[in-house]
Amino acid sequence: MELESYFDFVQEDVIRIKGNRIDIEIVLEDYLEGASPEEILLRYPTLNLEKIHATILYYLAKTEEVEAYLERVRKLDEEASQEQYRNPPPFIVELQERFAKASEKLLEAKRKSIELVDDL
């Protein structure tokens, strides 16, 4: 069986493990951080050891190519994160406003309790 047959090459920056919605960078990031295939399986039980080993072997066989892929994916993820930070969706803005109001109320309650203690 050809190694590439374990993967779906969706786009230049999307390589999925066949039969799953898990991109190879998910498995490889864990592997590169020191996780064993068995630990990765515990984290992603929809995979099997064969697919995990195939992903690692693909990385080891084509390290330079896969490293370039991983770098592109990291860059795209960072750009998407920065864009979301600059232009958060409306529900995030609403949550931030609610959090600010709740924090303000708690701070005011704390000030009042301190004033009560000081008056004693």
C-alpha positions as CSV (number, residue, x, y, z in Angstrom):
1,M,0.0,0.0,0.0
2,E,1.3,3.4,-0.9
3,L,1.8,5.7,2.0
4,E,-0.1,8.6,0.4
5,S,-3.2,6.4,0.3
6,Y,-3.7,7.0,4.1
7,F,-4.4,10.6,3.4
8,D,-6.8,12.9,1.6
9,F,-5.0,15.8,0.0
10,V,-7.9,18.3,0.2
11,Q,-5.9,21.5,-0.6
12,E,-2.3,22.6,-0.5
13,D,-2.7,23.4,3.2
14,V,-5.1,20.7,4.2
15,I,-4.0,17.1,4.5
16,R,-6.5,14.9,6.3
17,I,-6.1,11.4,7.6
18,K,-8.4,9.3,5.4
19,G,-11.7,8.4,7.0
20,N,-11.4,11.1,9.6
21,R,-11.7,14.9,9.9
22,I,-8.3,15.1,11.6
23,D,-5.6,16.9,9.7
24,I,-2.1,15.4,9.9
25,E,-0.7,18.4,11.8
26,I,-2.8,17.5,14.8
27,V,-1.1,14.1,15.1
28,L,2.3,15.4,14.1
29,E,2.3,18.3,16.6
30,D,1.6,15.8,19.4
31,Y,4.3,13.5,18.1
32,L,6.9,16.3,17.7
33,E,6.1,17.3,21.3
34,G,7.1,13.8,22.5
35,A,3.8,11.9,22.5
36,S,4.0,8.2,21.7
37,P,1.6,6.7,19.1
38,E,-0.3,5.1,21.9
39,E,-0.7,8.5,23.7
40,I,-1.9,10.0,20.5
41,L,-4.5,7.2,20.1
42,L,-5.8,8.0,23.6
43,R,-6.3,11.6,22.6
44,Y,-7.9,10.8,19.2
45,P,-9.8,7.5,19.6
46,T,-11.4,7.8,16.1
47,L,-7.9,7.0,14.7
48,N,-6.1,3.7,14.9
49,L,-2.5,2.9,15.4
50,E,-2.0,2.1,11.8
51,K,-3.1,5.5,10.7
52,I,-1.0,7.2,13.4
53,H,2.1,5.3,12.4
54,A,1.4,6.0,8.7
55,T,1.2,9.8,9.6
56,I,4.5,9.6,11.5
57,L,6.2,7.6,8.8
58,Y,5.0,10.1,6.1
59,Y,6.6,12.8,8.2
60,L,9.8,10.9,8.6
61,A,9.9,9.9,4.9
62,K,9.2,13.5,3.7
63,T,10.4,15.6,6.6
64,E,11.4,18.7,4.5
65,E,8.1,18.7,2.6
66,V,6.0,18.1,5.7
67,E,7.9,20.7,7.7
68,A,7.1,23.3,5.0
69,Y,3.5,22.2,5.1
70,L,3.4,22.5,8.9
71,E,5.0,26.0,8.7
72,R,2.3,27.1,6.2
73,V,-0.5,25.8,8.4
74,R,1.0,27.5,11.5
75,K,1.2,30.8,9.6
76,L,-2.4,30.5,8.4
77,D,-3.6,29.6,11.9
78,E,-1.8,32.7,13.3
79,E,-3.2,35.0,10.6
80,A,-6.7,33.7,11.3
81,S,-6.2,34.2,15.0
82,Q,-5.0,37.8,14.5
83,E,-7.9,38.5,12.2
84,Q,-10.4,37.2,14.7
85,Y,-8.7,39.3,17.4
86,R,-8.9,42.4,15.3
87,N,-12.5,41.7,14.1
88,P,-14.2,39.5,16.7
89,P,-17.6,38.0,15.9
90,P,-20.6,39.8,17.5
91,F,-21.1,37.1,20.1
92,I,-17.6,37.5,21.3
93,V,-18.0,41.3,21.6
94,E,-21.2,40.7,23.6
95,L,-19.5,38.3,25.9
96,Q,-16.6,40.7,26.5
97,E,-19.1,43.5,27.3
98,R,-21.0,41.2,29.7
99,F,-17.8,40.2,31.4
100,A,-16.7,43.8,31.8
101,K,-20.1,44.7,33.4
102,A,-19.9,41.7,35.7
103,S,-16.3,42.6,36.7
104,E,-17.4,46.2,37.3
105,K,-20.2,45.1,39.6
106,L,-17.8,42.8,41.6
107,L,-15.3,45.6,42.0
108,E,-18.0,47.9,43.2
109,A,-19.3,45.3,45.7
110,K,-15.7,44.8,46.9
111,R,-15.2,48.6,47.4
112,K,-18.5,48.8,49.4
113,S,-17.5,45.9,51.7
114,I,-14.1,47.5,52.3
115,E,-15.8,50.8,53.2
116,L,-18.1,49.0,55.7
117,V,-15.1,47.4,57.4
118,D,-13.3,50.7,57.5
119,D,-16.3,52.4,59.1
120,L,-16.2,49.8,62.0
